[in-house]
Structures are given as structure tokens and as C-alpha cells.
Amino acid sequence: MSWAESLADYELPPVFVTPALNACRLFNTACDRMFYDVPTLSQALLDHGDEILASVPGYGVADAMLQALGGWFGFGLYDVLHAKSHLQDLLALTQPRTAAIGRRLSASAPGHRTLNGAPVFRTGCGSSDVLHALMEALPSINRVVGHSKGALSISNALHALPAGRLEGVEVVTLGCPIAEDPPAATYRQFLGRFDALGALNAWGNLPTAWLNTDHSTNTTFPLSMHAEALVA
């Protein structure tokens, strides 16, 4: 028996872990009401004969802490210290069954990595893994849109793709400019003048255009970004 297998007896039972993750999801859903008006956007796209395809971070065990700390720590420091990968690898080595909880979506992505039987990130986070797999499988995807940490997820996914796949791809970011690298893609990036959170998560990257808005895209609030108009 390996040392990793011998740690299985000390894993936290799922009955203790799952409620905590569900609480994270409920809190995230409540916060999303401030930043997004998803039903209105979905209906607007359907009215124009378009389909909407979106991926949302899954709040698996390895992702929950860094999701709570926000994009600056979860992604900015990931680029510097590879902190997110180290955390996932540590959990996979010591708590593989626990690390798999809440990771069904990212674990289903083609080419996903495993360590000690537990899924681990391929591109920095679960949502990046899913987007990476979709863009590899569907050459027809020629535009990706991300808001806040979603823009950072896109950045991670793009870096793992060959440059040839990004020819003709347009990247649109809202509330979090990313480095325009790889340069094969084209970029349209928007940041509000009153968006301190977006400016913090940008790590010095400048937008294509400054708007007189804050971080929210929920148009029921003043100073929000009008995502539908910006994406058009």
C-alpha cells in the first residue's frame, strides 16, 4: 500500500464536505444577482435567433477557497506562483475522494488530467479546462466573451491552445482586461471607470475602451455595463 492510499482512512466524509460546497454555490448565486441579469440576456439572444453557451466555475473542493479569495488571488497569483495547481495537486495526493467532489463537469472534459485518481486542473481552473476542450472540439467557435473572473478563465484556456486555432477568434472581456497574448486572436476589452474590482483583477492590463460604469452587468442597477450592446 502506497503512502497516498494509506491516507484514505483519514479523508473527510462527503457528508461533511458537500453541504459546505452547496453553501458556496448559494452564496455565489446571491452575489450573481448583483452582477448579472442572465434571464434578460438569454431572452434577448433567443429573440435574435441566437443560442447562448456559457461555462461557470464549479466550486469543487480544490477551487472553493481560491474562488472565495477572488480573481486577483485565484488567477493573478496562479500565474506567478502556480498556487492553484499546487493546491489541487496536494488535495489529489492526500484527499483524492474529497478533491473529486463538485468536479464532475471539468472531469468530463476530453483530455482531463488525474492525479492519484482525482481530477486536477489542466489549464488553471475547471472552467478553463471546459472552454479549452470546447474550442479544440468545435472549430466553429470564433468568439468568446468573459466577465470578471470569466475573462481570466478565457486567458488561461487560450494559452493552452495552438496559435493556429486562434486565427479569426475574437475575445471580448467585460470588467477585467487580460493580456493580449497569444496575439493570434483579436481583442475587444471594456473596463468601467468606477470598477475597482475589475481594475484590481486586471493586473495592469489596459482595456480597449473605458466606460462610465461599475463592475455590474445587471442593467436594473445604475452605472452597470450593457453587456448585450458591448458584445454585439
Buried (B, 14 or more C-beta within 10 A) or exposed (E): EEEBEEBEEEBEEBEEBEEEBEEBBEEBEEEEEEBBBBEBBBEBBEEEEEEEEEBBBBBBBBBBEBBEEBBBBBBBBBBEEEBBBEBBBEBBBBBBBBBBBBBEBBBEBEEBBEBBEBBBBBBBBBBBBBBBBBBBEEEEBEEBBBBBBBBBBBBBBBBBBEEEBBEEBEBBBBBBBBBBEBEBBBBBBBBBEEBEBBBEBBBEBEBEEEBEBBBBBBBEEEBBBBBBEBBE
